[in-house]
Amino acid sequence: MVAIKWQPLGCYSWEASWVFLIASSGPWSSLTRRANCSLAWGGKLGKASDAAVAAGVLNGTDAGLTDQEKAMAAWARKIAKDPNATTPADIQALRDSGLDDGQIFAITGFVALRLAFSTINDSLGAQPDAQLALSLPQEVRETVTYGRPIAT
């Protein structure tokens, strides 16, 4: 696992971006059937870890993730599916995985903003970029079988 090094004013270092790659790739984008984000963030995760881990996050198996990363992925899925269904026990599970309240808030806000941004893209008919899709690991491309088709 990559160590999280929080910076002043809420900025985060590259190490913290691993958290955001986990939280923003498959957990919510595959659940909400958003090909643009699944390809873009799944590709970033595939390059930061490996294609098999990224494909696992995209398809919901979370193979290759640590317990903390699995907790983050589960949280992101819960936020995407039904944010009103979150419970204090869900937040405690994140704390028990080693995340503090500031980190939990940051992950929650990041997932919520990604949901809002992808809703705009989908509503306006944005298709995944062909050049981006071709640059991704094959396992990531083959996992994303939903959402709008890749632009030609």
PyMOL commands that place a pseudoatom at each C-alpha (Angstrom):
pseudoatom trace, name=CA, resn=MET, resi=1, chain=A, elem=C, hetatm=0, pos=[0.000, 0.000, 0.000]
pseudoatom trace, name=CA, resn=VAL, resi=2, chain=A, elem=C, hetatm=0, pos=[1.127, 3.535, -0.715]
pseudoatom trace, name=CA, resn=ALA, resi=3, chain=A, elem=C, hetatm=0, pos=[1.462, 5.840, 2.294]
pseudoatom trace, name=CA, resn=ILE, resi=4, chain=A, elem=C, hetatm=0, pos=[-0.835, 8.843, 2.450]
pseudoatom trace, name=CA, resn=LYS, resi=5, chain=A, elem=C, hetatm=0, pos=[0.977, 12.132, 3.043]
pseudoatom trace, name=CA, resn=TRP, resi=6, chain=A, elem=C, hetatm=0, pos=[-1.558, 14.906, 3.486]
pseudoatom trace, name=CA, resn=GLN, resi=7, chain=A, elem=C, hetatm=0, pos=[-0.383, 18.404, 2.665]
pseudoatom trace, name=CA, resn=PRO, resi=8, chain=A, elem=C, hetatm=0, pos=[-1.622, 21.751, 4.079]
pseudoatom trace, name=CA, resn=LEU, resi=9, chain=A, elem=C, hetatm=0, pos=[-4.797, 23.289, 2.631]
pseudoatom trace, name=CA, resn=GLY, resi=10, chain=A, elem=C, hetatm=0, pos=[-6.191, 19.911, 1.624]
pseudoatom trace, name=CA, resn=CYS, resi=11, chain=A, elem=C, hetatm=0, pos=[-3.681, 19.317, -1.169]
pseudoatom trace, name=CA, resn=TYR, resi=12, chain=A, elem=C, hetatm=0, pos=[-2.336, 15.836, -1.481]
pseudoatom trace, name=CA, resn=SER, resi=13, chain=A, elem=C, hetatm=0, pos=[0.857, 14.341, -2.750]
pseudoatom trace, name=CA, resn=TRP, resi=14, chain=A, elem=C, hetatm=0, pos=[1.236, 11.618, -5.374]
pseudoatom trace, name=CA, resn=GLU, resi=15, chain=A, elem=C, hetatm=0, pos=[1.122, 9.036, -2.599]
pseudoatom trace, name=CA, resn=ALA, resi=16, chain=A, elem=C, hetatm=0, pos=[-2.393, 10.138, -1.675]
pseudoatom trace, name=CA, resn=SER, resi=17, chain=A, elem=C, hetatm=0, pos=[-3.472, 9.956, -5.296]
pseudoatom trace, name=CA, resn=TRP, resi=18, chain=A, elem=C, hetatm=0, pos=[-3.407, 6.160, -4.943]
pseudoatom trace, name=CA, resn=VAL, resi=19, chain=A, elem=C, hetatm=0, pos=[-6.359, 6.532, -2.572]
pseudoatom trace, name=CA, resn=PHE, resi=20, chain=A, elem=C, hetatm=0, pos=[-8.199, 8.601, -5.147]
pseudoatom trace, name=CA, resn=LEU, resi=21, chain=A, elem=C, hetatm=0, pos=[-7.424, 6.155, -7.938]
pseudoatom trace, name=CA, resn=ILE, resi=22, chain=A, elem=C, hetatm=0, pos=[-9.018, 3.386, -5.890]
pseudoatom trace, name=CA, resn=ALA, resi=23, chain=A, elem=C, hetatm=0, pos=[-11.994, 5.520, -4.906]
pseudoatom trace, name=CA, resn=SER, resi=24, chain=A, elem=C, hetatm=0, pos=[-12.604, 6.993, -8.328]
pseudoatom trace, name=CA, resn=SER, resi=25, chain=A, elem=C, hetatm=0, pos=[-12.071, 4.171, -10.762]
pseudoatom trace, name=CA, resn=GLY, resi=26, chain=A, elem=C, hetatm=0, pos=[-14.325, 1.171, -10.778]
pseudoatom trace, name=CA, resn=PRO, resi=27, chain=A, elem=C, hetatm=0, pos=[-16.142, 1.267, -7.481]
pseudoatom trace, name=CA, resn=TRP, resi=28, chain=A, elem=C, hetatm=0, pos=[-18.667, 3.869, -8.511]
pseudoatom trace, name=CA, resn=SER, resi=29, chain=A, elem=C, hetatm=0, pos=[-18.150, 4.290, -12.257]
pseudoatom trace, name=CA, resn=SER, resi=30, chain=A, elem=C, hetatm=0, pos=[-18.821, 0.636, -13.045]
pseudoatom trace, name=CA, resn=LEU, resi=31, chain=A, elem=C, hetatm=0, pos=[-21.783, 0.585, -10.665]
pseudoatom trace, name=CA, resn=THR, resi=32, chain=A, elem=C, hetatm=0, pos=[-23.306, 3.626, -12.360]
pseudoatom trace, name=CA, resn=ARG, resi=33, chain=A, elem=C, hetatm=0, pos=[-22.358, 2.264, -15.822]
pseudoatom trace, name=CA, resn=ARG, resi=34, chain=A, elem=C, hetatm=0, pos=[-20.151, 5.197, -16.811]
pseudoatom trace, name=CA, resn=ALA, resi=35, chain=A, elem=C, hetatm=0, pos=[-17.671, 4.103, -19.446]
pseudoatom trace, name=CA, resn=ASN, resi=36, chain=A, elem=C, hetatm=0, pos=[-15.813, 7.442, -19.643]
pseudoatom trace, name=CA, resn=CYS, resi=37, chain=A, elem=C, hetatm=0, pos=[-14.750, 7.397, -16.018]
pseudoatom trace, name=CA, resn=SER, resi=38, chain=A, elem=C, hetatm=0, pos=[-14.215, 3.655, -15.866]
pseudoatom trace, name=CA, resn=LEU, resi=39, chain=A, elem=C, hetatm=0, pos=[-11.798, 3.839, -18.778]
pseudoatom trace, name=CA, resn=ALA, resi=40, chain=A, elem=C, hetatm=0, pos=[-10.029, 7.023, -17.684]
pseudoatom trace, name=CA, resn=TRP, resi=41, chain=A, elem=C, hetatm=0, pos=[-9.591, 6.194, -14.005]
pseudoatom trace, name=CA, resn=GLY, resi=42, chain=A, elem=C, hetatm=0, pos=[-9.321, 2.442, -14.517]
pseudoatom trace, name=CA, resn=GLY, resi=43, chain=A, elem=C, hetatm=0, pos=[-6.475, 3.165, -16.910]
pseudoatom trace, name=CA, resn=LYS, resi=44, chain=A, elem=C, hetatm=0, pos=[-4.741, 5.379, -14.359]
pseudoatom trace, name=CA, resn=LEU, resi=45, chain=A, elem=C, hetatm=0, pos=[-5.137, 2.683, -11.717]
pseudoatom trace, name=CA, resn=GLY, resi=46, chain=A, elem=C, hetatm=0, pos=[-3.847, 0.058, -14.153]
pseudoatom trace, name=CA, resn=LYS, resi=47, chain=A, elem=C, hetatm=0, pos=[-0.724, 2.113, -14.786]
pseudoatom trace, name=CA, resn=ALA, resi=48, chain=A, elem=C, hetatm=0, pos=[-0.179, 2.835, -11.076]
pseudoatom trace, name=CA, resn=SER, resi=49, chain=A, elem=C, hetatm=0, pos=[-0.618, -0.802, -10.048]
pseudoatom trace, name=CA, resn=ASP, resi=50, chain=A, elem=C, hetatm=0, pos=[-1.290, -3.334, -12.783]
pseudoatom trace, name=CA, resn=ALA, resi=51, chain=A, elem=C, hetatm=0, pos=[-4.038, -4.113, -15.261]
pseudoatom trace, name=CA, resn=ALA, resi=52, chain=A, elem=C, hetatm=0, pos=[-5.371, -7.085, -13.276]
pseudoatom trace, name=CA, resn=VAL, resi=53, chain=A, elem=C, hetatm=0, pos=[-5.898, -4.954, -10.156]
pseudoatom trace, name=CA, resn=ALA, resi=54, chain=A, elem=C, hetatm=0, pos=[-7.642, -2.266, -12.212]
pseudoatom trace, name=CA, resn=ALA, resi=55, chain=A, elem=C, hetatm=0, pos=[-9.885, -4.838, -13.910]
pseudoatom trace, name=CA, resn=GLY, resi=56, chain=A, elem=C, hetatm=0, pos=[-10.729, -6.296, -10.498]
pseudoatom trace, name=CA, resn=VAL, resi=57, chain=A, elem=C, hetatm=0, pos=[-11.741, -2.910, -9.123]
pseudoatom trace, name=CA, resn=LEU, resi=58, chain=A, elem=C, hetatm=0, pos=[-13.801, -2.228, -12.261]
pseudoatom trace, name=CA, resn=ASN, resi=59, chain=A, elem=C, hetatm=0, pos=[-15.669, -5.521, -12.038]
pseudoatom trace, name=CA, resn=GLY, resi=60, chain=A, elem=C, hetatm=0, pos=[-16.120, -5.353, -8.279]
pseudoatom trace, name=CA, resn=THR, resi=61, chain=A, elem=C, hetatm=0, pos=[-13.902, -8.234, -7.163]
pseudoatom trace, name=CA, resn=ASP, resi=62, chain=A, elem=C, hetatm=0, pos=[-11.232, -5.963, -5.670]
pseudoatom trace, name=CA, resn=ALA, resi=63, chain=A, elem=C, hetatm=0, pos=[-8.618, -8.674, -6.258]
pseudoatom trace, name=CA, resn=GLY, resi=64, chain=A, elem=C, hetatm=0, pos=[-5.166, -7.506, -5.247]
pseudoatom trace, name=CA, resn=LEU, resi=65, chain=A, elem=C, hetatm=0, pos=[-6.309, -4.692, -2.952]
pseudoatom trace, name=CA, resn=THR, resi=66, chain=A, elem=C, hetatm=0, pos=[-5.332, -4.341, 0.685]
pseudoatom trace, name=CA, resn=ASP, resi=67, chain=A, elem=C, hetatm=0, pos=[-8.037, -4.369, 3.353]
pseudoatom trace, name=CA, resn=GLN, resi=68, chain=A, elem=C, hetatm=0, pos=[-7.928, -0.567, 3.529]
pseudoatom trace, name=CA, resn=GLU, resi=69, chain=A, elem=C, hetatm=0, pos=[-8.267, -0.256, -0.234]
pseudoatom trace, name=CA, resn=LYS, resi=70, chain=A, elem=C, hetatm=0, pos=[-11.181, -2.699, -0.196]
pseudoatom trace, name=CA, resn=ALA, resi=71, chain=A, elem=C, hetatm=0, pos=[-12.848, -0.569, 2.491]
pseudoatom trace, name=CA, resn=MET, resi=72, chain=A, elem=C, hetatm=0, pos=[-12.409, 2.542, 0.317]
pseudoatom trace, name=CA, resn=ALA, resi=73, chain=A, elem=C, hetatm=0, pos=[-13.815, 0.760, -2.736]
pseudoatom trace, name=CA, resn=ALA, resi=74, chain=A, elem=C, hetatm=0, pos=[-16.821, -0.492, -0.756]
pseudoatom trace, name=CA, resn=TRP, resi=75, chain=A, elem=C, hetatm=0, pos=[-17.430, 3.048, 0.550]
pseudoatom trace, name=CA, resn=ALA, resi=76, chain=A, elem=C, hetatm=0, pos=[-17.269, 4.513, -2.966]
pseudoatom trace, name=CA, resn=ARG, resi=77, chain=A, elem=C, hetatm=0, pos=[-19.784, 1.908, -4.190]
pseudoatom trace, name=CA, resn=LYS, resi=78, chain=A, elem=C, hetatm=0, pos=[-22.116, 2.648, -1.296]
pseudoatom trace, name=CA, resn=ILE, resi=79, chain=A, elem=C, hetatm=0, pos=[-22.001, 6.394, -1.983]
pseudoatom trace, name=CA, resn=ALA, resi=80, chain=A, elem=C, hetatm=0, pos=[-22.758, 5.795, -5.665]
pseudoatom trace, name=CA, resn=LYS, resi=81, chain=A, elem=C, hetatm=0, pos=[-25.549, 3.301, -5.086]
pseudoatom trace, name=CA, resn=ASP, resi=82, chain=A, elem=C, hetatm=0, pos=[-27.419, 4.993, -2.247]
pseudoatom trace, name=CA, resn=PRO, resi=83, chain=A, elem=C, hetatm=0, pos=[-25.736, 7.661, -0.121]
pseudoatom trace, name=CA, resn=ASN, resi=84, chain=A, elem=C, hetatm=0, pos=[-28.751, 7.724, 2.191]
pseudoatom trace, name=CA, resn=ALA, resi=85, chain=A, elem=C, hetatm=0, pos=[-28.040, 4.115, 3.137]
pseudoatom trace, name=CA, resn=THR, resi=86, chain=A, elem=C, hetatm=0, pos=[-24.658, 4.854, 4.713]
pseudoatom trace, name=CA, resn=THR, resi=87, chain=A, elem=C, hetatm=0, pos=[-24.448, 4.152, 8.417]
pseudoatom trace, name=CA, resn=PRO, resi=88, chain=A, elem=C, hetatm=0, pos=[-22.127, 4.972, 11.306]
pseudoatom trace, name=CA, resn=ALA, resi=89, chain=A, elem=C, hetatm=0, pos=[-20.913, 1.364, 11.032]
pseudoatom trace, name=CA, resn=ASP, resi=90, chain=A, elem=C, hetatm=0, pos=[-19.751, 2.045, 7.454]
pseudoatom trace, name=CA, resn=ILE, resi=91, chain=A, elem=C, hetatm=0, pos=[-17.729, 5.030, 8.634]
pseudoatom trace, name=CA, resn=GLN, resi=92, chain=A, elem=C, hetatm=0, pos=[-16.333, 3.031, 11.536]
pseudoatom trace, name=CA, resn=ALA, resi=93, chain=A, elem=C, hetatm=0, pos=[-15.190, 0.348, 9.079]
pseudoatom trace, name=CA, resn=LEU, resi=94, chain=A, elem=C, hetatm=0, pos=[-13.187, 3.029, 7.269]
pseudoatom trace, name=CA, resn=ARG, resi=95, chain=A, elem=C, hetatm=0, pos=[-11.688, 4.199, 10.558]
pseudoatom trace, name=CA, resn=ASP, resi=96, chain=A, elem=C, hetatm=0, pos=[-10.893, 0.609, 11.501]
pseudoatom trace, name=CA, resn=SER, resi=97, chain=A, elem=C, hetatm=0, pos=[-9.020, 0.266, 8.200]
pseudoatom trace, name=CA, resn=GLY, resi=98, chain=A, elem=C, hetatm=0, pos=[-6.699, 3.086, 9.278]
pseudoatom trace, name=CA, resn=LEU, resi=99, chain=A, elem=C, hetatm=0, pos=[-8.320, 6.147, 7.705]
pseudoatom trace, name=CA, resn=ASP, resi=100, chain=A, elem=C, hetatm=0, pos=[-8.944, 9.240, 9.781]
pseudoatom trace, name=CA, resn=ASP, resi=101, chain=A, elem=C, hetatm=0, pos=[-12.008, 11.474, 9.565]
pseudoatom trace, name=CA, resn=GLY, resi=102, chain=A, elem=C, hetatm=0, pos=[-10.280, 14.017, 7.311]
pseudoatom trace, name=CA, resn=GLN, resi=103, chain=A, elem=C, hetatm=0, pos=[-9.308, 11.287, 4.857]
pseudoatom trace, name=CA, resn=ILE, resi=104, chain=A, elem=C, hetatm=0, pos=[-12.820, 9.830, 4.939]
pseudoatom trace, name=CA, resn=PHE, resi=105, chain=A, elem=C, hetatm=0, pos=[-14.274, 13.261, 4.219]
pseudoatom trace, name=CA, resn=ALA, resi=106, chain=A, elem=C, hetatm=0, pos=[-11.818, 13.830, 1.351]
pseudoatom trace, name=CA, resn=ILE, resi=107, chain=A, elem=C, hetatm=0, pos=[-12.610, 10.457, -0.242]
pseudoatom trace, name=CA, resn=THR, resi=108, chain=A, elem=C, hetatm=0, pos=[-16.349, 11.067, 0.141]
pseudoatom trace, name=CA, resn=GLY, resi=109, chain=A, elem=C, hetatm=0, pos=[-16.109, 14.515, -1.403]
pseudoatom trace, name=CA, resn=PHE, resi=110, chain=A, elem=C, hetatm=0, pos=[-13.946, 13.279, -4.246]
pseudoatom trace, name=CA, resn=VAL, resi=111, chain=A, elem=C, hetatm=0, pos=[-16.355, 10.457, -5.133]
pseudoatom trace, name=CA, resn=ALA, resi=112, chain=A, elem=C, hetatm=0, pos=[-19.328, 12.838, -4.954]
pseudoatom trace, name=CA, resn=LEU, resi=113, chain=A, elem=C, hetatm=0, pos=[-17.612, 15.335, -7.265]
pseudoatom trace, name=CA, resn=ARG, resi=114, chain=A, elem=C, hetatm=0, pos=[-16.683, 12.569, -9.720]
pseudoatom trace, name=CA, resn=LEU, resi=115, chain=A, elem=C, hetatm=0, pos=[-20.340, 11.478, -9.744]
pseudoatom trace, name=CA, resn=ALA, resi=116, chain=A, elem=C, hetatm=0, pos=[-21.454, 15.035, -10.498]
pseudoatom trace, name=CA, resn=PHE, resi=117, chain=A, elem=C, hetatm=0, pos=[-18.883, 15.537, -13.249]
pseudoatom trace, name=CA, resn=SER, resi=118, chain=A, elem=C, hetatm=0, pos=[-19.637, 12.220, -14.926]
pseudoatom trace, name=CA, resn=THR, resi=119, chain=A, elem=C, hetatm=0, pos=[-23.366, 12.974, -14.821]
pseudoatom trace, name=CA, resn=ILE, resi=120, chain=A, elem=C, hetatm=0, pos=[-22.680, 16.117, -16.845]
pseudoatom trace, name=CA, resn=ASN, resi=121, chain=A, elem=C, hetatm=0, pos=[-20.587, 14.170, -19.372]
pseudoatom trace, name=CA, resn=ASP, resi=122, chain=A, elem=C, hetatm=0, pos=[-23.194, 11.431, -19.731]
pseudoatom trace, name=CA, resn=SER, resi=123, chain=A, elem=C, hetatm=0, pos=[-26.097, 13.853, -19.969]
pseudoatom trace, name=CA, resn=LEU, resi=124, chain=A, elem=C, hetatm=0, pos=[-24.382, 15.709, -22.808]
pseudoatom trace, name=CA, resn=GLY, resi=125, chain=A, elem=C, hetatm=0, pos=[-23.590, 12.471, -24.655]
pseudoatom trace, name=CA, resn=ALA, resi=126, chain=A, elem=C, hetatm=0, pos=[-19.820, 12.462, -24.212]
pseudoatom trace, name=CA, resn=GLN, resi=127, chain=A, elem=C, hetatm=0, pos=[-18.265, 9.254, -25.502]
pseudoatom trace, name=CA, resn=PRO, resi=128, chain=A, elem=C, hetatm=0, pos=[-15.011, 7.739, -24.309]
pseudoatom trace, name=CA, resn=ASP, resi=129, chain=A, elem=C, hetatm=0, pos=[-12.100, 8.981, -26.400]
pseudoatom trace, name=CA, resn=ALA, resi=130, chain=A, elem=C, hetatm=0, pos=[-10.752, 6.384, -28.869]
pseudoatom trace, name=CA, resn=GLN, resi=131, chain=A, elem=C, hetatm=0, pos=[-7.136, 7.484, -28.397]
pseudoatom trace, name=CA, resn=LEU, resi=132, chain=A, elem=C, hetatm=0, pos=[-7.467, 7.145, -24.624]
pseudoatom trace, name=CA, resn=ALA, resi=133, chain=A, elem=C, hetatm=0, pos=[-9.113, 3.735, -24.898]
pseudoatom trace, name=CA, resn=LEU, resi=134, chain=A, elem=C, hetatm=0, pos=[-6.371, 2.434, -27.195]
pseudoatom trace, name=CA, resn=SER, resi=135, chain=A, elem=C, hetatm=0, pos=[-3.693, 3.595, -24.752]
pseudoatom trace, name=CA, resn=LEU, resi=136, chain=A, elem=C, hetatm=0, pos=[-5.137, 1.531, -21.884]
pseudoatom trace, name=CA, resn=PRO, resi=137, chain=A, elem=C, hetatm=0, pos=[-4.255, -1.996, -20.847]
pseudoatom trace, name=CA, resn=GLN, resi=138, chain=A, elem=C, hetatm=0, pos=[-6.368, -4.535, -22.729]
pseudoatom trace, name=CA, resn=GLU, resi=139, chain=A, elem=C, hetatm=0, pos=[-7.754, -5.962, -19.462]
pseudoatom trace, name=CA, resn=VAL, resi=140, chain=A, elem=C, hetatm=0, pos=[-9.175, -2.546, -18.562]
pseudoatom trace, name=CA, resn=ARG, resi=141, chain=A, elem=C, hetatm=0, pos=[-10.728, -2.008, -22.018]
pseudoatom trace, name=CA, resn=GLU, resi=142, chain=A, elem=C, hetatm=0, pos=[-12.274, -5.492, -22.037]
pseudoatom trace, name=CA, resn=THR, resi=143, chain=A, elem=C, hetatm=0, pos=[-13.775, -5.007, -18.566]
pseudoatom trace, name=CA, resn=VAL, resi=144, chain=A, elem=C, hetatm=0, pos=[-15.692, -1.858, -19.560]
pseudoatom trace, name=CA, resn=THR, resi=145, chain=A, elem=C, hetatm=0, pos=[-18.605, -3.328, -21.529]
pseudoatom trace, name=CA, resn=TYR, resi=146, chain=A, elem=C, hetatm=0, pos=[-21.160, -0.731, -20.443]
pseudoatom trace, name=CA, resn=GLY, resi=147, chain=A, elem=C, hetatm=0, pos=[-21.987, 2.908, -20.956]
pseudoatom trace, name=CA, resn=ARG, resi=148, chain=A, elem=C, hetatm=0, pos=[-21.596, 4.867, -24.158]
pseudoatom trace, name=CA, resn=PRO, resi=149, chain=A, elem=C, hetatm=0, pos=[-19.505, 3.264, -26.899]
pseudoatom trace, name=CA, resn=ILE, resi=150, chain=A, elem=C, hetatm=0, pos=[-15.973, 4.428, -27.530]
pseudoatom trace, name=CA, resn=ALA, resi=151, chain=A, elem=C, hetatm=0, pos=[-15.864, 7.240, -30.112]
pseudoatom trace, name=CA, resn=THR, resi=152, chain=A, elem=C, hetatm=0, pos=[-14.584, 6.291, -33.540]
for i in range(1, 152): cmd.bond("trace and resi %d" % i, "trace and resi %d" % (i + 1))
show_as sticks, trace
zoom trace
